[in-house]
Amino acid sequence: MLQVFIYDGDTLICNGQLNVVGGKYYGNVPCDLNYGKVYYLDMEFNGQNLDFHGEERLKFTYLGTVFLYTLEDVPSYVGEGG
């Protein structure tokens, strides 16, 4: 299970769970975001915190159904084995 958290600055504004099947994410995180505004994404996978190249949260700009980020921003596990 992938837990998704979206912040407006330091304020958690929505969260939700996505199912992971065969390495793909399925589901929806209902959240009322504003076009062009900057938000921050945080995630946990099966209770394990995920980081984005050492950063706790990924900064993104909401553009409707598209988020701006690069493939280098794919989260990595933090904890045992890094």
Buried (B, 14 or more C-beta within 10 A) or exposed (E): EBBBBBBBEEEEBBBBEBEBEEEEEEEEBEEEBEEEEEBBBBBBBEEEBBBBEEEEBBBBBBEEEEBEBEEEBEBEEEEEEE
